[in-house]
């Protein structure tokens, strides 16, 4: 990532990591959507869908931990700015036949920088929770396809 002068924004003049200054930017409404896919045997997906995992309701746990992870992103990602999260939602959809759990997070803020890392952290941690809750019955669980789907930056908030 480069700044207007062509340098790297997260490095100082001596090449040391630094947090980018965003104080000069106006706060605007920002939104990011990310997803992760957890692949497993169809029988494991069925157990998750039916609420029959030994560790409990993996979808409910993934939703809550994903939201908590979005809120704690600057504690986990070294150079992220702490942001006021206006809204965080995590959806968990199980496709039994495909043996797939699709996790989608949408995060919104009114701030000087975006919430991509918060959305990506939400789906990553939610996927880790699904993995943890399924691994006891399925040693072939794989977390796959963590990616940013969308990010938007809107107008400044209304007075």
Residue pairs with C-beta under 8 A, 6 or more apart in sequence:
1 8
1 9
1 10
2 8
2 9
3 9
9 20
10 17
10 18
10 19
10 20
10 79
11 17
11 18
12 18
17 78
17 79
18 79
19 79
19 81
20 79
20 113
22 81
22 112
22 113
23 112
25 112
25 113
26 112
26 156
27 110
27 111
27 112
27 156
27 157
28 110
28 111
28 112
28 153
28 154
28 155
28 156
28 157
29 108
29 109
29 110
29 153
29 154
29 155
29 156
29 157
30 108
30 109
30 110
30 111
30 113
30 114
30 115
30 151
30 152
30 153
30 154
31 106
31 107
31 108
31 115
31 150
31 151
31 152
31 154
32 106
32 107
32 114
32 115
32 116
32 118
32 119
32 120
32 148
32 150
32 151
32 152
33 104
33 105
33 106
33 107
33 119
33 148
33 149
33 150
33 151
34 104
34 105
34 116
34 119
34 120
34 122
34 123
34 146
34 147
34 148
34 149
35 102
35 103
35 104
35 105
35 123
35 145
35 146
35 147
35 149
36 102
36 103
36 123
36 124
36 126
36 127
36 143
36 144
36 145
36 146
36 147
37 100
37 101
37 102
37 103
37 127
37 143
37 144
37 145
38 100
38 101
38 103
38 127
38 130
38 131
38 134
38 141
38 142
38 143
38 144
39 99
39 100
39 141
39 142
39 144
40 48
40 99
40 100
40 101
40 134
40 138
40 140
40 141
40 142
41 99
41 138
41 140
42 96
42 97
42 98
42 99
43 138
44 99
44 134
44 137
44 138
44 141
45 94
45 95
45 96
45 98
45 99
45 100
45 101
46 96
47 53
47 134
47 137
48 58
48 59
48 94
48 101
48 130
48 133
48 134
49 94
49 96
51 57
53 133
53 134
53 136
53 137
54 136
54 137
55 132
55 133
55 136
56 133
58 92
58 101
58 129
58 130
58 133
58 134
59 92
59 94
59 101
59 130
61 129
61 133
62 90
62 92
62 101
62 103
62 126
62 127
62 129
62 130
63 90
63 91
63 92
63 126
64 90
65 125
65 126
65 129
66 88
66 90
66 103
66 105
66 122
66 123
66 125
66 126
66 129
67 88
67 89
67 90
67 122
68 125
69 76
69 121
69 122
69 124
69 125
69 126
70 85
70 88
70 90
70 105
70 107
70 115
70 118
70 119
70 121
70 122
71 85
71 88
71 118
72 121
73 80
73 83
73 117
73 118
73 121
74 80
74 81
74 82
74 83
76 121
77 117
77 121
80 117
80 118
81 111
81 112
81 113
83 109
83 111
83 113
83 115
83 118
84 109
84 110
84 111
85 107
85 108
85 109
85 115
85 118
86 108
86 109
86 110
87 106
87 107
87 108
88 105
88 106
88 107
88 108
88 118
88 122
89 105
89 106
89 107
90 103
90 104
90 105
90 122
90 123
90 126
91 103
91 104
91 105
92 101
92 102
92 103
92 126
92 130
93 101
93 102
93 103
93 104
94 100
94 101
95 101
95 102
101 127
101 130
103 123
103 126
103 127
103 130
104 123
104 149
105 119
105 120
105 122
105 123
105 126
106 119
107 115
107 118
107 119
107 122
108 115
109 115
109 118
110 157
114 151
114 153
115 151
116 148
116 151
119 148
120 146
120 148
123 146
124 143
124 146
127 143
127 146
128 143
130 141
131 141
131 143
134 141
135 141
